[in-house]
């Protein structure tokens, strides 16, 4: 059973640049934003995991404006999710053990206090959508797949200076992912996790191609804790089927192992071993701004057609090995959507 609330040791404290009142505390494999001076290294504390639903009590009232929820399924409480402060992710909540008098003195490190504190796992009501029956929000290791558009952040071009990069085709479809963790196998869309109830087109593809079996085998053989594969589902009936496909196809664009995004070469190796098709790789080069110094140059590069004649949506550009970018507070990546495609979609 998952420990939603447990006693854990803080093994490192780090400052946050430009922040006077908060800092980072590291616990297990996570980082949490805490009040400055609240903890020191080697302190023990109560760690609440992401997706915990905390009861109404004074200790959690500081979360009301950001986290209060009330549903027919869960009742009232505070939903704990990943937050960002001063560009830093906070992956859970840390509070002093002394804040909870019901916790026994001298409690053991690692002890589960989920039931003692009345913590539940956040759940949402099932609802039927065009993608299938929704049974939850995105699991912990499945990030939203929105890429930053270069027009919105043109300075990203300069951030590729000196880096080895690759350009992939932006497939015109719908974002769908599979992941596996200690709670099992998950199938997700852009925003939600779906149920296997015969109403999800992506579940049909997963079963058709034996994806769950392949992913489970790789997960187990490599002793992983988290495995996430994200891709684009393209099919008749999705968007305008500009790829002119006769049946659904899934094109992988991101793989994450134990919470870390892989580089291009490793992703290609895994896709080959699992017999999964990737998004087409159009170009690999070094020092992007020396070849495409402006937004206009990239827009021209993004133009084109899919193999069977449909207007191509555009391109996605990433370093061949992930690089953190402060400008977008995440892995460096950007999309270039073709103006000709946009004009075509508006017709």
Buried (B, 14 or more C-beta within 10 A) or exposed (E): EEBBBBBBBBEEBEEBEEBEEBBBBBBBEBBBBBEEEBBEEEBBBBBBBBBBBBBBEEBBEEBEEEBBEEBEEBEEBBBBBEBEEBBBBBBBBBBBBEEBEEBEEEBEEEBBBBEBBBBBBBBBEEEEEEBBBBBBBBBBBBBEBEBBBBBEBEEBBEBBEEBBBBBBBBBBBBBBBBBBBEEEBBBBBEEBBBBBEEBBBBBBBBEEBEBBEBBBEBBEEEEEEBBBBBBBBBBEEBBEBBBEBEEBBBBBBBBBBBEEBBBBEEBBEBBEEBEBEBBBEBEEBEEBBEBBEEBEBBBEBBBBEBEEEBBBBBBBBBBBBBBEBEEBEBBBBBBBBBBBBEEBBEE
